[in-house]
Amino acid sequence: MKFELKTENDNYLKSFSHFFRTFIVFALFLVLCDLSLKFGIISKHYQIEFNCKILSVKKSQSNIKKLSRLSNLKNKQRILEFCRDYVK
């Protein structure tokens, strides 16, 4: 005669494992989102710096348009002042 006793330990372990896996995936997602935002900010900073350096050498309309889009400044004089302060 066999006697079996079923325990709930496996169910608790599976549920804890599922919760832990979900938590890790969510944490990884948050870290990757934060990194992508930081890389976007760093990229914008270097684009502004590069375009300001080009503008100090060659004052073309296309460079002014790029800087206007990046810095949200519409006036040409303000863009030039912004670049003077930025490149120093």
BAMI-322248 format. One line per field, with one value per residue: residue in three letters; z, y, x of N, C-alpha, C in turn; residue number from 1. Coordinates in pm, whole numbers, plus 32768, in hexadecimal, padded with zeros to 4 digits. Layout:
! BAMI-322248
drenro	[ALA / ...]
npz	[Z / ...]
npy	[Y / ...]
npx	[X / ...]
capz	[Z / ...]
capy	[Y / ...]
capx	[X / ...]
cpz	[Z / ...]
cpy	[Y / ...]
cpx	[X / ...]
mitor	[NUM / ...]
This chain:
! BAMI-322248
drenro	[MET / LYS / PHE / GLU / LEU / LYS / THR / GLU / ASN / ASP / ASN / TYR / LEU / LYS / SER / PHE / SER / HIS / PHE / PHE / ARG / THR / PHE / ILE / VAL / PHE / ALA / LEU / PHE / LEU / VAL / LEU / CYS / ASP / LEU / SER / LEU / LYS / PHE / GLY / ILE / ILE / SER / LYS / HIS / TYR / GLN / ILE / GLU / PHE / ASN / CYS / LYS / ILE / LEU / SER / VAL / LYS / LYS / SER / GLN / SER / ASN / ILE / LYS / LYS / LEU / SER / ARG / LEU / SER / ASN / LEU / LYS / ASN / LYS / GLN / ARG / ILE / LEU / GLU / PHE / CYS / ARG / ASP / TYR / VAL / LYS]
npz	[8000 / 7FA0 / 8019 / 7FE3 / 800C / 7FC3 / 7FA1 / 7FC8 / 7F90 / 7E9A / 7DFD / 7E7E / 7E50 / 7D37 / 7D11 / 7D96 / 7CFA / 7C04 / 7C48 / 7C91 / 7B9C / 7AFD / 7B83 / 7B58 / 7A40 / 7A21 / 7AB2 / 7A14 / 7927 / 797D / 79B3 / 78B4 / 782A / 78B4 / 7873 / 775E / 7753 / 77CF / 7717 / 763F / 769A / 76B9 / 75AF / 7532 / 75AF / 754A / 7438 / 7433 / 748D / 73C0 / 72DC / 7327 / 7329 / 7219 / 71B8 / 721C / 7175 / 706D / 7005 / 6FA5 / 6F17 / 6F36 / 7014 / 70DA / 70D6 / 712E / 7234 / 7298 / 72A0 / 735A / 7443 / 7474 / 7441 / 738C / 731C / 725D / 72C8 / 73D8 / 73CD / 7377 / 7455 / 7518 / 74BC / 74D3 / 75E9 / 7620 / 75A2 / 761C]
npy	[7F8B / 80D8 / 8219 / 8363 / 84B2 / 85EB / 8721 / 8885 / 8910 / 8919 / 89B4 / 8AAD / 8AE5 / 8AF5 / 8BCF / 8C99 / 8C9A / 8CED / 8DEF / 8E66 / 8E58 / 8EFC / 8FEF / 901A / 9036 / 911C / 91D6 / 91D3 / 923A / 9340 / 93A2 / 9397 / 944D / 9538 / 954C / 9574 / 966F / 970B / 96EA / 976C / 9876 / 98A6 / 9885 / 995A / 9A31 / 9A17 / 9A3A / 9B44 / 9BC2 / 9B7B / 9BF0 / 9CFD / 9D2A / 9D08 / 9DD8 / 9EB2 / 9EB5 / 9EAA / 9F5F / 9EF7 / 9EDA / 9DE5 / 9D73 / 9E22 / 9DEE / 9CE3 / 9D04 / 9DA7 / 9CF7 / 9C3D / 9CD4 / 9D64 / 9E74 / 9F91 / A080 / A103 / A19A / A15A / A04D / A059 / A0DE / A020 / 9F52 / 9FCB / 9FD8 / 9ECC / 9E4A / 9EB1]
npx	[8054 / 803D / 808C / 804E / 80AB / 804F / 80EC / 80E9 / 81CB / 8251 / 81A7 / 81BA / 82C6 / 82CB / 8221 / 82AF / 8396 / 832C / 82D0 / 83C6 / 8451 / 83AE / 83D0 / 84E5 / 84ED / 8450 / 84EE / 85D6 / 856D / 852E / 862F / 86A5 / 8602 / 8642 / 8751 / 873F / 86C5 / 878E / 8860 / 87EE / 87E9 / 88FB / 894D / 88C4 / 8945 / 8A4D / 8A18 / 89C2 / 8AAB / 8B61 / 8AE5 / 8AED / 8BFF / 8C36 / 8B9B / 8C26 / 8CFE / 8C98 / 8B94 / 8A82 / 8937 / 88B8 / 8937 / 88E1 / 87D0 / 87CF / 8832 / 876C / 8695 / 86F7 / 872A / 8646 / 8635 / 85D8 / 8630 / 8739 / 880B / 87FD / 883C / 8946 / 89B8 / 8985 / 8A29 / 8B23 / 8B3F / 8B30 / 8C08 / 8CE9]
capz	[8000 / 7F97 / 805A / 7FAC / 804E / 7F6C / 7FEB / 7F7C / 7F86 / 7E0C / 7DCE / 7EB5 / 7E0B / 7CB0 / 7D18 / 7DB8 / 7C83 / 7BA0 / 7C79 / 7C89 / 7B0E / 7AD0 / 7BC0 / 7B14 / 79BA / 7A32 / 7AD8 / 799E / 78CD / 79B0 / 79A1 / 7825 / 7807 / 78EC / 7821 / 76DB / 7769 / 77E8 / 7699 / 75EE / 76CE / 7697 / 751F / 7513 / 75DD / 74EA / 73BA / 7443 / 7493 / 733A / 7282 / 7350 / 72F9 / 7188 / 71A1 / 7237 / 7101 / 6FF3 / 702A / 6F39 / 6F3E / 6F60 / 709F / 7130 / 70DF / 7186 / 72BE / 72BE / 72C0 / 73D2 / 74BB / 747C / 7430 / 7305 / 72EF / 7234 / 7327 / 7454 / 73B2 / 7376 / 74E0 / 755B / 7493 / 750E / 7675 / 7625 / 7571 / 7675]
capy	[8000 / 8155 / 828E / 83DE / 852D / 865C / 879C / 8901 / 8954 / 8930 / 8A25 / 8B28 / 8AFB / 8B23 / 8C55 / 8CF3 / 8CA0 / 8D3F / 8E79 / 8E94 / 8E6A / 8F72 / 9062 / 902E / 9069 / 91A6 / 9227 / 91DE / 9296 / 93C8 / 93C8 / 93B0 / 94CB / 95A4 / 9558 / 95AF / 96FF / 9749 / 96EF / 97D5 / 98F7 / 98B2 / 9897 / 99E3 / 9A89 / 9A14 / 9A75 / 9BD6 / 9BEC / 9B6B / 9C55 / 9D80 / 9D36 / 9D1D / 9E5E / 9F16 / 9EB7 / 9EC5 / 9F8A / 9ED7 / 9ED8 / 9D5D / 9D61 / 9E70 / 9DA4 / 9C6E / 9D33 / 9DD8 / 9C81 / 9BFD / 9D2A / 9DA6 / 9F04 / 9FB5 / A0F6 / A0E7 / A1DB / A10A / 9FD2 / A07B / A0F8 / 9F9E / 9F08 / A00B / 9FAE / 9E3B / 9E1D / 9EE1]
capx	[8000 / 808A / 8051 / 8089 / 8084 / 806E / 8108 / 80D8 / 824C / 8271 / 8157 / 81F6 / 8345 / 82AB / 81E9 / 831E / 83EC / 82E6 / 82D4 / 8450 / 8470 / 8366 / 8414 / 8566 / 84D1 / 8422 / 8562 / 862B / 8528 / 8540 / 86BC / 86BD / 85BF / 8693 / 87CA / 8720 / 86B1 / 8810 / 88AA / 87B0 / 8817 / 8989 / 8955 / 889A / 89B0 / 8ABC / 89EB / 89C5 / 8B37 / 8B9B / 8AAE / 8B1F / 8C89 / 8C2E / 8B64 / 8C8E / 8D58 / 8C4D / 8B0D / 8A24 / 88AA / 8893 / 8966 / 8889 / 8752 / 87E4 / 883C / 86E8 / 8645 / 872C / 8728 / 85C2 / 8645 / 85AC / 8676 / 87C3 / 8865 / 87FD / 8886 / 89D5 / 89E0 / 8982 / 8AA0 / 8B99 / 8B47 / 8B3C / 8C8A / 8D55]
cpz	[8000 / 7FDA / 8024 / 7FF6 / 7FF4 / 7FC3 / 7F8E / 7F67 / 7EF5 / 7DD5 / 7E01 / 7E6C / 7D7D / 7CB1 / 7D3B / 7D41 / 7C19 / 7BC9 / 7C6B / 7BF8 / 7AD7 / 7B06 / 7B79 / 7A88 / 79C1 / 7A57 / 7A62 / 7938 / 78FB / 799C / 790F / 77F6 / 783A / 789A / 779A / 76E8 / 777F / 7768 / 763B / 7618 / 76A8 / 7601 / 74F7 / 753C / 7578 / 7462 / 73C2 / 7444 / 7409 / 72DB / 72A8 / 7321 / 7262 / 716A / 71BD / 71C3 / 7084 / 7018 / 6FB6 / 6F70 / 6F6F / 6FEF / 7101 / 7140 / 713A / 7218 / 72F0 / 72E8 / 7343 / 7450 / 74D0 / 747D / 73A0 / 72C9 / 72CF / 7296 / 73A9 / 7442 / 73B3 / 7402 / 7530 / 753A / 74CB / 759E / 767F / 7602 / 75CE / 76C7]
cpy	[807C / 81C4 / 830B / 8455 / 85A1 / 86D8 / 8813 / 894A / 8972 / 89A7 / 8AAA / 8B4A / 8B2F / 8BB1 / 8CBC / 8D05 / 8CFA / 8DD3 / 8EB3 / 8EAF / 8EE7 / 8FF1 / 9081 / 9068 / 90FB / 9202 / 923B / 923F / 9326 / 93F9 / 93E8 / 9430 / 9542 / 95B8 / 9597 / 9644 / 9747 / 9754 / 9758 / 985F / 990E / 98CB / 9925 / 9A47 / 9A8C / 9A4B / 9B0D / 9C07 / 9BE6 / 9BD7 / 9CE1 / 9D94 / 9D4D / 9DAA / 9ECA / 9F1F / 9EE4 / 9EE3 / 9F72 / 9ECD / 9E4D / 9D40 / 9DAD / 9E2A / 9D2A / 9C98 / 9D6B / 9D65 / 9C41 / 9C50 / 9D72 / 9E3F / 9F27 / A029 / A0D4 / A121 / A18D / A087 / 9FEC / A099 / A076 / 9F4F / 9F46 / 9FDF / 9F18 / 9E0A / 9E47 / 9E74]
cpx	[8059 / 803E / 8099 / 8051 / 80AE / 8082 / 80FA / 815C / 8271 / 8223 / 818F / 8277 / 832C / 8275 / 8254 / 837A / 83AC / 82E9 / 8360 / 8477 / 842C / 83A7 / 8498 / 8550 / 84A5 / 8497 / 85C0 / 85F0 / 853B / 85CF / 86D9 / 8678 / 860F / 8711 / 87AE / 8707 / 8734 / 8862 / 8870 / 87DE / 88A9 / 899A / 892F / 8906 / 8A23 / 8A95 / 89EF / 8A55 / 8B78 / 8B68 / 8AD9 / 8BAF / 8C8B / 8BFD / 8BCB / 8CF0 / 8D0D / 8BBB / 8AAC / 8996 / 8880 / 88C1 / 890D / 8802 / 875E / 87E9 / 87B8 / 868E / 8673 / 8719 / 86A4 / 85CD / 8624 / 85FA / 8708 / 8827 / 886E / 8849 / 891C / 8A08 / 89E6 / 8A01 / 8B20 / 8BAC / 8B62 / 8BC8 / 8CFC / 8D88]
mitor	[1 / 2 / 3 / 4 / 5 / 6 / 7 / 8 / 9 / 10 / 11 / 12 / 13 / 14 / 15 / 16 / 17 / 18 / 19 / 20 / 21 / 22 / 23 / 24 / 25 / 26 / 27 / 28 / 29 / 30 / 31 / 32 / 33 / 34 / 35 / 36 / 37 / 38 / 39 / 40 / 41 / 42 / 43 / 44 / 45 / 46 / 47 / 48 / 49 / 50 / 51 / 52 / 53 / 54 / 55 / 56 / 57 / 58 / 59 / 60 / 61 / 62 / 63 / 64 / 65 / 66 / 67 / 68 / 69 / 70 / 71 / 72 / 73 / 74 / 75 / 76 / 77 / 78 / 79 / 80 / 81 / 82 / 83 / 84 / 85 / 86 / 87 / 88]
